[in-house]
Amino acid sequence: MDAERYRPRTRSVPRRLIAVAWLSIIAAAGCKDSSWTPMGSAEVVLSEIKLSGAAAVSKRIDSDESFGRSVTAGIATGDSLWLQVAEQISPASAAAEATMSIALASALTRTPERVLALVGNKYPVEEVCGIPFLKGDSAFVATYHDEAIAALTRVTTPSLSATRAACRAALDDSRERRLERINPSYIVKNKPVAPPRRVRKKTVKPPVAGKDTTVTPPKDTSSSR
């Protein structure tokens, strides 16, 4: 009898351990420094949005530096799941807005169509397509501009044509402004030179036959006084 009573216990111990392990994993998913669940997992962030709400996750991105860095780095890759995160959250501060613009600008060269689909009231086109990177020399600005323009040419969805045109205009304008601010001589050296203006020669009419074209000088009346 004692042996029979003992058997169910031995079977229940592994089940309890498994249950405790799963609870530990679930609890660890909410911890920012979890070794069980990587912070960079878009699936985890999307699950947190479902459980806690987009507003709570947006605030955490702003208040938790490590978590915010992980999320923005994921969005910058242009991965479809990470862009779903960007679609669902809303920046909770001006600093978060600037960081998200930089992340989406990075993703623009990788997945331009998905990024343009997000541009609008939440993520203004002039910010995302305005080369919002905090640092960058003239070579970086020029290279990023060319890569972003090349990426926009791959966008063929008719509904995004207006956004694509606005993005291109913002890229061109920001390129000129940033390069001029970084190195004014860069604009002077690389500005297209206008062709020289053609000077139109005045045609001289031939004298009319029978008409005296001799110009009579005015009389000098100073000696008569």
Secondary structure by P-SEA (a helix, b strand, c coil): caaaaaaaaaaaaaaaaaaaaaaaaaaaaacccccccccccaaaaaaaaaaccaaaaaaaaaccaaaaaaaaaaaaaccaaaaaaaaccccccaaaaaaaaaaaaaaccccaaaaaaacccccccccccccccccccaaaaaaaaaaaaaaaaacccccaaaaaaaaaaaaaaaaaaaaaaacaaaaaaaccccccbbbbbbbbbcccccccccccccccccccc
